[in-house]
Amino acid sequence: MELRYIGDMVGTHGIKGEIRIISDIEFKEEVLKPGRILYIGKEKQPFTIKRYRHHKIYDMVTFEEINDINDVIIYKGDSIYFNKEDVQVDGYFSEDLIGLTVYYQDEAIGTVKNILKSKAHDIFSVIGDKYTCFIPNVSEFIIKVDLEQHKIEVQNIEGLLNEN
């Protein structure tokens, strides 16, 4: 089982145990689909999604096993996870790119060490022997992502690649 972080339970809504999640995970409609099992807290307590909806900035979820606010309030502030092996998506999760080698004109320039979130797009933090840079995950910079080959091909725009 490969558990992936979704977000945090920040509160409840109503008295029937609906929870509010703050999350910026991709493919929410697939990850938070009814019938999917989510894991909450340090003990990774499993719960089956009964219903999902989006409300304002929150992802609202109710579980099959919970029908009362008192049964779920104890998880407020806890992290929520899903099993990546249970989710089939057309594409990839940002987390899948951490550790991939970044290439510019067939030269390895570094490895994706972290992914920063911004309102517009993700930004890859790339660290290598010659380069340390931040590369926006937009088509002007990213030519190709190849998970099987464990690499990302980029094109340079003036000022992007500065030697250390």
N, C-alpha and C positions, 0 to 999 in steps of 0.2 A: 504494500500500500504506500503510495506517494502522496502525502498530505500537502496541500498548498493553502496558503493563507488567503482568506477572502477579505476580512476586515474585522472590525470590532463591534460587539453589541453595545450600543450606546444608550439603550433604553427600551421601554415597552410602549405599546399603544393600546389603549382600551383595557378591559378587564379579562379578556379571553386568552391572553398569553401571546399576542402578536408582538414580535420584536422589531426593533429598528437597528439596522446595520449601516455603518458608514464604510463604503468600499469603492475602490476605483478599478476593480478587477475587470478584465475584458470578458466578453461572452456571457454576460449576466443571465440572459434568457436561458442559456444552456446549463450553466453552473447552478442556478437557483430554480431549476425546473421541479415541479411537483413530483414526488417519488424519490428524488435524490436524497442521499444521506449526507448531513453536515455534522461536523464534529466540533464541539464547543469546550473551551477551557483547557486547562493543563492536563486534565485526565482524558481529554478528547472524547467526551460523552457523545454518543451518536444519537441524532434525531432525524426523522424523516420529514421532508418538506411536504406540507399539506397545501399551502398556497403561497404564491409570491406576487408582489406588486411593487411598483415604484411610486413613492410619494415624496414630493419636494426633493430634498437631497438624500433621502433615505431609501434603502431597500428594505421592504417590509415582508417578513416571513412569519408564517404560522406553521406549527409542527403537529403531526399526527398524535404524538405522545403528550402534548400539553394543551390543556383547555382552560387554564386559569393563570392569571398574572402571578400568583404566589409561587407557582411551580417554575417560573422562568426568571423571576427577578433576581434570583441568586447568581445568575450568569451575567448580570450587567457589568460591563467593562471587560469581559472575557473576549479572547480572540476566537474567530470562527474559521474552520478549515473545510476543504472538500478533498476527496480522493481523486487525483488527476486521472488515474486509470479508469474511472467511471465516466469521464467526460470526453466525448468525441467532438472536436471542433474543426472547422475549415480554416486553418491557420495555426497560429501558435500564441502562447501566452508570453508576455514580456519576460517573465522569469526564465523561460526556456533559453533566452539569449545570453544570460549571465554565464561567463566562461568561454563564450565563442571567440575565436580569433578574428580580428578585423584586418582586412587586406585592402591596400591601395595599390593599383597597378601590379598585382601579383607579389607585392612585398608585404609581409606581416608587420603591421604597425603597433599592435598591442592586443590586449584581451579586454573584453567587456567585464569590468569589475563590479559595476553597479548601474542601476537604471533609475534616473531621477524623473519624477513626475512633474509635469507642468500643465497648465490649463490647455495649452495648445497641442502638445505632443510629448512623448517620452524623449529623454536625452540620455544617450549612452555615455558613461564615464569609462574611457578607454585608457589603459596604462600599458606602456611598453618600454623597451630599452631606450629608444630614441624619442618617443612621443608620449605626451600625456595630453589628452584632449577630451572635449565634450562634443559628441556628434548627435545632432537632432535626428530623431527617427522619422524623417520625411523623405519623399522620393527625390528631392534635389540632392541628397547626400547618399542615401542607401540605394545601391544598384540591385543587390541580391542578398537574400538571407537563405543559407543552405544548412538546415539543421543536421542532415545526414553527414555532410562534410565538415560540420562543426566550424562554419566560417560565415563571415559577413563581408561582402564586397562594397566598398564605398568609393565615391568620387570626391576629389578635393576641390573645395572652393576657397579662394584666397583667404588666408588667415585661419583656416580650419586646423591644418597640421603645422604646428610650430615645434621645432626640435627643442628638447629639454635644455 
